[in-house]
């Protein structure tokens, strides 16, 4: 398995640090932009048209979305300080926020929406800085549940767009146009292969727009003809509402939840792009992930300040990069510049804005279906045991029921009505509470905190021996735990042996029983090398005398059932599972 992955990664044509020829860079950038510009523009268009906003406001929101997406794409790719992943990840409008943003606009206008986005973006900066502290709360179980609830909230908006045609249009205009759009997208997605699948959404919207325009006359040709080739929008900035009234507090939990869920999506995207960006496989760089989250937070902060929809990383870029095997940063920089240029080309933007409502609605049906399936995949990948299944099932049902006012709405009035009328808030908070209840009532964790030095071995060894005795583990299991503790302590302190010790380094060791196995978690100050990298390289080492470090890693690899290393800016977290016998 490792060898095949290694040979597959040899196909990378240009790594992030390499510079492709200029024609190739521009050509790929245009392909990325064509695939994503509709998604960047359509979500703000649906947002403003759903609430009946003015043409000036619509123009401003679309302009702001393109500018923010372009600027944050460049920052995401270039990596300015600790902001940005340093990988080819594109940024664009997030459809996940669409339903809750509609509610915010209806209740308090653009000022309330901007304030909510800004405040929720601050949570994303905190998450990026202290990712290691939140990993037990905002888990894949929470993310998967919220992703599955997003289609529930978006359903009324999508249904409204499906019937959004001029009053004098043919009764068949909406259903036929939507059916053609859906049919083409589904046919290409299901039957096409390779790069053709990437164009399924674009082809479906093009086919639907042609049918809507040529057959039923519902494509807004006048909008395209009236738009200028070059220019900016009329200033229609909605400002900020700093009164922080009841509407703000009732909607803030949903915005914060979506911020964290969007962050988990960004984490997945950043992991995926790292996997395909290098010829030689590398372990995941969690510092890069923290940079991606910080760029996400910056994008949301700018979106709130400019009064447009929040943004997020786009998976399109990963699919194209995997297909072309070009992951150079130069391509991402060029795409960001193209987004900003498009903001000042109103006629080209008008081509997308004029897309008929049924076409946009059909496109979003496919999109929310993908979100639901993605949420399900996240849950299954994380392992959906009985306890998690109860939490997810109850959270989803309660979210759906409160969204549709099925549960005693007469008893929830005033502030409670505003808060509990949002299915995303109810479902998200429910799964967090239940997940934490399962965690807190599970097997008790034992902790040891000590300095990260080799002299601390006696403390670590005594702690693990006592833990094994309390858990009535046999001698073989006790020896295995102690061996893992010794080898991992030696590995984490290897710089000290070379004279590179840093002051105030501490180790937090957490141990927990899990049936026949034991889970150990070592949290320490950040080290320069990633343990997973070194374990992966063991299979590639040639013959020769191993160093002390290699011996330590080989022993750890033998005693432990699994080893995971998460590297953050401020913390290394090494999770080791030790079974009765080695499984690797």
C-alpha positions in Angstrom: 0.0 0.0 0.0 2.7 2.4 0.9 4.7 1.7 -2.2 1.7 2.3 -4.5 0.9 5.6 -2.8 4.5 6.6 -3.2 4.6 5.7 -6.9 1.3 7.6 -7.5 2.6 10.8 -5.9 5.6 10.7 -8.4 3.1 11.9 -11.0 3.1 15.4 -9.5 4.3 17.7 -12.3 4.8 20.9 -10.2 5.0 21.0 -6.5 3.8 24.1 -4.5 7.3 25.7 -4.5 7.9 25.2 -8.2 7.0 27.6 -11.1 5.2 26.2 -14.1 5.6 27.9 -17.5 3.5 31.1 -17.8 1.1 29.8 -20.5 0.3 26.7 -18.4 -0.2 28.8 -15.2 -2.6 31.2 -17.0 -4.5 28.3 -18.7 -5.0 26.3 -15.5 -6.0 29.5 -13.7 -8.7 30.2 -16.2 -9.9 26.6 -15.8 -10.1 27.0 -12.1 -11.9 30.3 -12.4 -14.5 29.0 -14.9 -15.3 26.1 -12.6 -15.8 28.2 -9.5 -17.0 31.6 -10.4 -20.6 30.5 -10.7 -20.5 29.2 -7.1 -18.9 32.4 -5.9 -21.6 34.5 -7.5 -24.8 32.4 -7.3 -25.0 32.1 -3.5 -25.0 35.9 -3.0 -27.5 36.3 -5.9 -29.9 33.8 -4.3 -29.4 35.4 -0.9 -30.4 38.9 -2.1 -33.1 37.8 -4.5 -34.8 35.7 -1.8 -35.2 38.7 0.5 -36.1 41.0 -2.3 -33.1 43.2 -2.2 -32.5 46.1 -4.6 -30.4 45.9 -7.7 -27.8 48.2 -6.2 -27.5 46.0 -3.1 -27.3 42.8 -5.3 -24.5 44.4 -7.4 -22.6 45.4 -4.3 -22.8 42.0 -2.6 -21.7 40.1 -5.8 -18.8 42.6 -6.2 -17.7 42.2 -2.6 -17.9 38.4 -2.9 -15.6 38.3 -5.8 -13.1 40.8 -4.3 -13.0 39.0 -0.9 -12.7 35.6 -2.6 -9.8 36.9 -4.8 -7.9 38.5 -1.9 -8.3 35.6 0.5 -7.4 33.1 -2.2 -4.0 34.8 -2.7 -3.4 35.0 1.1 -4.5 31.4 1.5 -2.0 30.3 -1.2 0.9 32.6 -0.3 0.7 32.2 3.5 1.3 35.5 5.2 2.8 34.8 8.6 0.5 32.4 10.2 -2.4 33.2 7.9 -2.8 30.9 4.9 -2.1 27.2 4.2 0.6 27.7 1.7 -1.2 25.3 -0.7 -3.4 25.6 -3.8 -6.8 26.2 -2.0 -9.3 28.5 -3.6 -11.7 30.6 -1.5 -15.3 31.4 -2.4 -18.8 32.1 -1.1 -20.1 29.4 1.3 -23.6 28.1 0.5 -23.7 26.5 3.9 -24.5 29.9 5.4 -27.2 30.7 2.9 -30.3 29.8 4.9 -29.2 31.5 8.1 -28.1 34.6 6.2 -31.5 34.8 4.7 -33.0 34.8 8.2 -30.6 37.5 9.4 -31.4 39.7 6.4 -35.1 39.3 6.9 -34.9 40.1 10.6 -32.3 42.9 10.7 -31.1 43.7 7.2 -27.5 43.8 6.0 -26.2 45.6 9.1 -27.2 42.7 11.4 -25.8 40.1 8.9 -22.5 41.9 8.7 -22.2 42.1 12.5 -23.0 38.4 12.9 -20.4 37.3 10.3 -17.7 39.5 11.9 -18.3 38.3 15.5 -18.5 34.6 14.4 -15.2 35.0 12.4 -13.5 35.9 15.7 -14.2 32.4 16.9 -12.5 31.0 13.8 -9.3 33.0 14.7 -9.4 31.5 18.2 -9.9 28.0 16.8 -7.0 28.5 14.4 -4.7 29.6 17.3 -5.8 27.0 19.8 -7.0 24.1 17.5 -5.6 21.5 19.9 -8.0 22.7 22.7 -11.2 22.4 20.6 -10.6 19.0 19.1 -12.7 17.2 21.7 -15.7 19.5 21.4 -16.1 20.2 17.6 -15.6 16.6 16.5 -16.4 14.9 13.2 -19.7 13.8 14.8 -20.7 17.4 15.3 -19.6 18.4 11.9 -21.4 15.5 10.1 -24.6 16.2 12.0 -24.6 19.9 11.1 -23.8 19.2 7.5 -26.8 16.9 7.3 -29.0 19.7 8.8 -28.0 22.3 6.3 -30.2 20.9 3.5 -33.2 21.0 5.9 -32.7 24.7 6.4 -32.1 25.4 2.7 -35.2 23.6 1.5 -37.6 26.6 1.6 -35.1 28.8 -0.2 -34.5 26.2 -2.9 -38.2 25.6 -3.4 -38.7 29.3 -3.8 -36.0 29.6 -6.5 -37.5 26.6 -8.4 -40.6 28.6 -9.1 -39.0 32.0 -9.5 -40.0 32.9 -13.0 -41.8 36.0 -14.5 -45.5 36.1 -14.0 -46.2 35.9 -17.7 -43.9 32.9 -18.3 -45.3 29.6 -19.5 -46.5 27.2 -16.7 -44.0 24.7 -18.1 -41.1 27.1 -17.9 -40.0 26.3 -14.3 -40.4 22.5 -14.2 -38.9 21.9 -17.7 -36.0 24.3 -17.1 -35.2 22.7 -13.7 -35.6 19.2 -15.1 -33.2 19.9 -18.0 -30.6 21.3 -15.6 -30.9 18.4 -13.1 -30.9 15.9 -15.9 -27.7 17.1 -17.5 -25.9 17.5 -14.1 -26.9 14.0 -13.0 -26.1 12.3 -16.4 -22.6 13.8 -16.5 -22.0 13.1 -12.8 -23.1 9.5 -13.0 -21.9 8.4 -16.5 -18.8 10.6 -17.3 -15.4 9.9 -16.0 -12.2 11.9 -15.2 -12.2 15.6 -15.8 -15.6 15.6 -17.5 -17.3 15.2 -14.1 -15.8 18.5 -13.0 -17.9 20.3 -15.7 -21.2 18.6 -14.7 -22.6 21.7 -12.8 -21.4 24.1 -15.5 -22.9 22.0 -18.3 -26.2 21.6 -16.5 -26.6 25.4 -15.8 -25.6 26.2 -19.4 -28.2 23.7 -20.8 -30.9 25.0 -18.4 -30.2 28.6 -19.3 -30.3 27.9 -23.0 -33.7 26.1 -22.7 -35.0 28.8 -20.3 -33.8 31.6 -22.6 -34.5 30.2 -26.1 -37.7 28.2 -25.4 -39.4 30.1 -22.6 -37.7 33.5 -22.6 -36.9 33.5 -18.9 -33.2 34.2 -19.2 -32.6 37.9 -18.3 -30.9 38.9 -21.6 -31.6 42.6 -20.9 -29.5 42.5 -17.7 -26.5 41.2 -19.7 -27.0 43.7 -22.6 -27.4 46.6 -20.2 -24.3 45.8 -18.1 -21.1 47.7 -18.7 -18.0 45.9 -19.8 -15.8 47.6 -17.2 -16.8 49.4 -14.0 -17.6 49.0 -10.4 -20.9 48.8 -8.6 -22.9 51.6 -7.0 -21.9 52.0 -3.3 -24.6 50.1 -1.4 -22.7 49.0 1.7 -25.3 48.1 4.4 -23.2 49.2 7.3 -23.1 47.4 10.7 -25.7 47.0 13.4 -24.0 47.3 16.7 -27.1 47.4 18.9 -26.7 43.6 19.6 -30.4 43.2 20.2 -32.5 39.9 20.6 -32.2 39.0 16.9 -28.4 39.1 17.2 -28.2 36.8 20.2 -30.8 34.4 18.8 -28.9 34.0 15.6 -25.3 34.1 16.8 -25.2 30.4 18.0 -26.1 29.2 14.5 -23.4 31.4 12.9 -20.8 30.2 15.4 -21.8 26.6 14.8 -21.5 27.0 11.0 -18.2 28.7 11.5 -16.8 25.7 13.4 -18.4 23.3 10.9 -16.9 25.3 8.0 -13.6 25.1 9.8 -13.8 21.3 9.9 -14.5 21.3 6.2 -11.4 23.5 5.7 -9.4 21.0 7.7 -10.5 18.2 5.4 -9.7 20.3 2.3 -6.3 21.2 3.6 -5.5 17.6 4.4 -6.6 16.5 1.0 -4.5 19.1 -0.9 -1.5 18.2 1.2 -1.8 14.6 0.2 -1.6 15.3 -3.5 0.9 18.2 -3.5 4.2 16.4 -3.1 6.1 13.8 -5.1 7.3 12.2 -1.9 4.5 11.5 0.6 4.5 13.6 3.8 2.6 13.4 7.0 -0.1 16.1 7.5 1.3 19.5 8.6 -1.2 20.8 11.1 0.5 24.2 11.2 -0.6 24.6 7.6 -4.1 23.6 8.7 -4.1 26.3 11.3 -3.0 28.8 8.7 -5.9 27.7 6.4 -8.3 28.2 9.3 -6.9 31.7 10.0 -7.3 32.6 6.3 -10.9 31.3 6.5 -11.4 33.6 9.5 -9.9 36.5 7.6 -12.2 35.8 4.7 -15.2 35.8 6.9 -14.1 39.0 8.7 -13.7 40.8 5.3 -17.0 39.4 4.1 -18.8 40.8 7.2 -17.0 44.2 6.8 -18.0 44.4 3.2 -21.6 43.1 3.7 -21.4 39.8 1.7 -21.8 36.1 2.3 -19.1 34.3 4.3 -16.6 32.3 2.3 -14.7 29.0 2.6 -12.2 26.8 0.8 -13.5 25.2 -2.4 -13.1 21.5 -3.0 -13.0 22.2 -6.8 -9.4 23.2 -6.5 -8.4 19.8 -5.0 -10.2 17.9 -7.8 -8.5 19.9 -10.6 -5.1 19.7 -8.9 -5.5 16.0 -8.5 -6.4 15.7 -12.2 -3.7 18.0 -13.6 -1.0 17.1 -11.0 -0.1 20.8 -10.8 -0.2 22.2 -7.3 2.0 25.3 -7.8 1.2 28.3 -5.7 1.5 30.5 -8.8 -1.7 29.0 -10.2 -3.6 29.9 -7.0 -2.2 33.5 -7.0 -3.3 33.9 -10.6 -6.9 32.6 -9.8 -7.2 35.1 -7.0 -6.2 37.9 -9.4 -8.8 36.7 -11.9 -11.5 36.9 -9.3 -10.7 40.5 -8.5 -10.5 41.4 -12.2 -14.0 39.8 -12.7 -15.4 42.0 -10.0 -14.7 45.0 -12.3 -16.2 43.3 -15.4 -20.0 43.7 -14.8 -21.1 42.2 -18.2 -19.3 38.8 -17.5 -20.7 38.7 -14.0 -24.2 39.6 -15.3 -24.1 36.4 -17.4 -24.1 34.4 -14.2 -26.5 36.7 -12.3 -29.1 36.4 -15.1 -29.3 32.6 -14.7 -33.0 31.7 -14.3 -34.3 30.8 -10.8 -35.2 27.2 -11.6 -31.7 26.6 -13.0 -30.1 28.0 -9.8 -32.6 26.0 -7.7 -31.7 22.8 -9.5 -28.0 23.4 -9.1 -28.5 23.9 -5.3 -30.5 20.7 -5.1 -27.4 18.8 -6.3 -25.2 20.9 -4.0 -27.2 20.3 -0.8 -27.5 16.6 -1.7 -23.7 16.5 -1.8 -23.6 18.3 1.6 -26.0 15.7 3.1 -23.9 12.8 1.8 -20.7 14.5 2.9 -22.1 14.8 6.4 -22.9 11.1 6.3 -19.5 10.2 5.1 -17.9 12.2 7.8 -19.9 10.3 10.4 -19.2 6.9 9.0 -15.5 7.7 8.5 -15.2 8.7 12.2 -16.9 5.5 13.3 -20.6 5.6 14.1 -21.1 3.3 17.1 -24.3 2.9 19.1 -23.7 5.9 21.4 -22.8 8.3 18.5 -25.7 6.9 16.5 -28.1 7.9 19.3 -26.6 11.4 19.6 -26.7 12.0 15.8 -30.2 10.6 15.3 -31.7 12.5 18.1 -29.9 15.7 17.1 -31.0 15.5 13.5 -34.6 14.8 14.4 -34.8 17.6 17.0 -33.2 20.0 14.5 -35.8 19.0 11.9 -38.7 19.1 14.3 -37.9 22.6 15.7 -37.2 24.0 12.3 -40.7 23.0 11.2 -42.4 23.9 14.5 -43.5 20.3 15.2 -42.7 20.3 18.9 -45.1 22.3 21.1 -44.4 25.7 19.5 -47.0 27.3 21.8 -44.7 26.8 24.7 -41.7 28.4 23.1 -42.3 32.1 22.7 -40.2 35.3 22.8 -36.4 34.8 22.9 -36.9 31.0 23.1 -38.9 31.0 20.0 -36.2 32.9 18.1 -33.5 30.6 19.3 -35.3 27.2 18.9 -36.8 28.0 15.6 -33.4 27.5 14.0 -32.9 23.8 13.4 -29.2 24.2 12.9 -28.8 25.7 16.4 -31.0 23.0 18.1 -29.4 20.1 16.3 -25.8 21.3 16.6 -26.1 22.1 20.4 -27.9 18.8 20.9 -25.1 16.7 19.4 -22.5 18.7 21.2 -24.2 18.2 24.6 -24.8 14.4 24.0 -21.3 13.8 22.7 -19.8 15.5 25.7 -22.1 13.5 28.0 -20.9 10.3 26.4 -17.3 11.5 26.8 -17.7 12.5 30.4 -19.5 9.3 31.5 -17.0 7.0 29.7 -14.0 5.4 31.2 -12.1 7.8 33.5 -9.0 9.4 32.1 -5.8 9.6 34.2 -3.4 12.4 33.7 0.3 13.1 34.4 1.9 16.4 33.8 5.7 16.7 34.0 8.7 18.4 32.3 9.6 17.0 28.9 13.0 15.7 29.8 14.6 12.2 29.8 14.9 12.5 33.5 11.1 12.3 33.7 11.1 8.7 32.5 10.8 7.4 36.1 7.6 9.4 36.5 6.1 8.3 33.2 7.0 4.6 33.9 5.5 4.7 37.4 2.4 6.4 36.0 1.8 3.7 33.3 2.6 0.9 35.7 0.1 2.2 38.2 -2.5 2.7 35.4 -2.1 -0.9 34.2 -2.4 -2.2 37.8 -5.6 -0.2 38.4 -7.0 -1.6 35.2 -6.1 -5.1 36.1 -4.0 -5.5 33.0 -1.7 -8.5 32.7 2.0 -8.3 32.8 2.5 -8.4 29.0 0.1 -5.5 28.6 1.8 -3.5 31.4 5.2 -4.1 29.8 3.9 -3.0 26.4 2.5 0.3 27.9 5.7 1.0 29.7 7.8 0.4 26.5 5.6 2.7 24.5 6.0 5.4 27.2 9.8 5.0 27.2 10.2 5.0 23.4 7.9 8.0 22.9 9.5 10.0 25.6 12.9 9.3 24.0 11.6 10.4 20.7 10.0 13.6 21.9 13.2 14.6 23.8 15.6 13.8 20.9 16.6 17.5 20.5 17.7 17.6 24.1 20.1 14.8 23.5 21.6 16.8 20.6 22.0 19.9 22.8 18.9 21.6 21.4 16.7 21.6 24.5 14.2 24.4 24.8 13.1 25.9 28.1 9.7 25.3 29.7 8.9 22.2 27.7 6.2 20.1 29.4 4.5 16.8 28.8 0.9 16.0 29.5 0.2 12.3 29.4 -3.5 11.1 29.3 -4.4 7.4 29.6 -7.8 5.8 29.1 -9.0 2.2 28.9 -11.0 1.2 25.9 -12.0 -2.4 26.2 -9.0 -4.6 25.7 -6.9 -1.7 24.4 -5.5 1.5 26.0 -5.4 4.9 24.4 -2.5 7.1 25.4 -2.2 10.8 24.5 1.1 12.6 24.7 0.8 16.4 24.4 4.0 18.4 24.3 5.6 21.5 23.0 5.9 21.7 19.2 8.8 19.8 17.7 10.4 20.5 14.3 9.7 17.0 12.9 6.5 15.1 12.5 6.5 11.6 14.1 4.2 10.2 11.3 6.8 11.3 8.8 9.5 9.4 10.6 7.4 6.3 11.0 6.5 6.3 7.3 10.2 6.7 6.4 11.1 3.5 8.3 9.8 1.4 5.4 12.0 3.3 3.0 15.3 3.1 4.9 18.1 1.2 3.3 20.4 -1.3 4.9 22.9 0.0 7.4 23.4 0.7 11.1 20.3 2.4 12.5 20.7 5.4 14.7 19.4 5.5 18.3 16.4 7.5 17.0 15.5 4.9 14.4 15.7 2.1 17.0 13.3 4.0 19.2 10.9 4.6 16.4 11.0 0.9 15.3 10.3 -0.2 18.9 7.4 2.2 19.1 6.1 0.9 15.8 6.3 -2.6 17.2 4.6 -2.1 20.6 1.8 0.3 19.5 -1.3 -0.7 17.5 -1.5 2.7 15.9 0.3 6.1 16.2 -1.1 9.5 15.1 0.8 12.7 15.4 -1.0 16.1 15.1 1.4 19.0 14.9 0.1 22.4 15.9 1.9 25.8 16.3 1.9 25.5 20.1 1.4 21.8 20.8 2.4 18.3 19.6 -0.3 15.7 20.2 0.7 12.1 19.7 -2.1 9.6 20.2 -1.0 6.0 20.6 -3.3 2.9 20.9 -1.9 -0.1 22.6 -3.6 -3.4 22.3 -2.8 -6.8 23.9 -0.7 -7.6 20.9 0.8 -5.5 18.1 -1.5 -5.1 15.1 1.0 -3.4 12.7 
